[in-house]
Amino acid sequence: MVVELISVGTEILLGNIVNTNAAYLAEKCAALGLACYYQTVVGDNEKRLGETLQLAKSRADILILSGGLGPTQDDLTKETVAKVFGKKLVEDARTKEKIQEYFKKRGKTITDNNWKQALVPEGAIVLDNDNGTAPGLIMEVENKTVILLPGPPGELKPLFEGRVFPYLQIKTDKIIRSQVVKICGIGESMVESMIKDMIDRQENPTIATYAKTGEVHIRVTAEADSEKHALKMMKPVVHELKKRFQENIYTTNEEVTLEQACVDLLLANELTISTMESCTGGMIAARLINVPGVSEVFKAGYVTYSNKAKRKVLGVKQSTLKKYTAVSAKVAEEMAQGVSLLTKADVTLSVTGVAGPDGGTEEKPVGLIYIGCSVKGRTKVMEYHFDGSRMKIRESAVVAALTLLRQCVLEYFSEITFGKGKNKKN
């Protein structure tokens, strides 16, 4: 079955808000095995919305509209849908009662325009909205299923999860499931070349690569008659990807970020960490601190932007700064070692470089970054060259630092495992 998504709201067209609803609904429809060929954004205009509906119903079995169900004059979705499909609007007593309860509970006065939300197309299934005043609606008309959902994500998502998803599940005899394989330390072109043979012969499951800042995600997607069958189909493909990319895969869990994978690795091996940043200005520490439970491993984070701070806080030698400058492998090394001595952390990360847009030279151009990582006194420094805006360069440096952190910890335990027979978790 084919579904079409229609997002209603002039504020979306103007870029005042990001259309996260469409991304959410598209993902959920894909999980239901529904084919989505078109997504449309239309403003709060009856004529244009009517034209959009006419086109959508000519090419889709299911129409899902979000937004435009509120109490104001420019909320026209329900009225326009009723007009296009020849339905009268009638008052729904339960919705009227819920609107009264909603305002009474909050101690607010009901304005007359709020009663507009109690009007529903004749014959529609009314979906109670426990997070707002505008109900969701389902209409079966002209061999089409038309679903209307309120625009605020905090209202739309619970309604879809609780009522719409189960309703649509009955309508389809297949499902689509996917699993992501997240890779760091290898570029997109290299990843694609390493799995070209798998892509060339793919049918079901399918394989697709997605480039992120400093990462590549491979999504394996299977279409089947049940979740169990879909998972069974994906298993050998994911196994083959693990075999090819090995330790460059940091997770196969959709919810796990690179920073969480790093924190989990530190926790598993009972390691503490401190950071020392120059051009990234605390962004590495911020990413790590986003992870729940990081307080078990994170000791301290420093931002030493000036040469004086690098000397006074970390003990970077003035002679090193004079000979090599602040943007150098030697300074990154002394930063990593200095913060290790200062905080007694097992693992330290340092970063220094030229984020731009000014400050670059022929010898040290904008985008030149040095990152140091010290694990139990073993220090490794890497040189990187990034392109883009100041923020893009800094973001790339953060991901590179987290990737280097992970690699150095894994290398450290790999060496002591083979050298001393000591085994630590990956």
Steps between C-alpha positions, in 0.01 A plus 500: 500500500611854425497775762543873444598746772366854499641748753283810542639828627634823357759504780661190348520662156663808651758292684380618841481139618667179386263237362592215733150353469556394140822317587330324791193400300707382202704272724190355664327445166808321369490272804140418409604401148325798341655655191542878527567665164412860578515741794345844468514816707218745439416827673185594687305570182171325421536511121855364491428238765195388303709463184761306696236262633352441154843409364587282798181297487559432128828318574490368858288259702568665834528874565653617827470870576668674792429850627220751454257350753517782755240762602612798290369620165807381310452142626321368192604137464187331635267738320679458167512121526126493576430720196719298261339171606144638525453455875309721745662614824308389808561560870662214691369501856794311647753741348301798631503347848877438482563861394303618805701269727828614343437870575344438842797294613736785406281773646461676165201664332370335183474741208224438244740404222609192696163334435603484134720206599193299609370495140593185306419366152187286508586130539861560608669297772598745773836442672519644851793738543624474859765767442299776337154613395490405130408132449645281231264369231479198271269499198425211267361666190509438121713187557760717669618526858545862609673564831518841665747563781578813707824677414686520834733195516411448867140440390557333163740227613293357787189498279681324219670246726190421703221509241612550142787249481282207622220611266728501197671178604179313428492638146834363384620140470870587505743691715832671444773481763850640491822484698780751495871427507694807615861538388772745597857540380421424132367742237180446299677424170717235666198347675309480174793343317529236774137394456452567128447130429227486766329810359518367142322176587254639755131424467333443834650602743633821350814687607550877498782721628452840664784741566501685832765739632797268549283190488329268253176319579395194303130423514386145431127482420283191455140464386320196637168367627607515864757668721660164582546421130643847428755469781598154374556639149720786628716290732744354241543840332584672829735211584685550172533875566644427843748262341616764250516807722583337833608755764403795280141414590421672827136388526210330325250672728303788345492691829872482585715801407876504455545681831288241678704220344816670633356542848382136501850391401655702784247364749555141388874536553477710817685795349471869583539782248589870490505734201707802399370702209611804308319561169200279590435711809349228720292325233662161567425525872143609421440198274628262767301668777181454296521127579316383814738335746807685374568629851646157576785559254530874422741684730562845350485704182718803427491761227845655452460732207802723552866396506525640852220273618665199335818579694346594835230233521661207322867563515553516125858620460555853375788368291261253333253776417777720363656228288190318371216755564173416677369317192737205499523132583749574776266741679207256466723234658605722790137606553387137527784413734454817706132442570583139590744620769259770614188285545647148534252378238567166328412644159545855373404676179653820365424707191665803344467648153382775266119507478490816286374687321813707574836410645617252241838513325656308213675271746206473739181549298146533632372152581832365629429320829720296733337260746682319775381202704681355797403163653683403816800709393506381136445806282399509136462816290322519164495777240175584320395734220134602499301720260196720545386776731646568843222300667531211254876478564446500876226236476724284281779534756269385780396186312864429408598536867231257615601256227865526604404450864321179415782373279769570760313324780436196281865496388623527858302200619580305185871546573481402866270207418754349263794605718374394841194286435278759668156531347285812514158572353459679169 
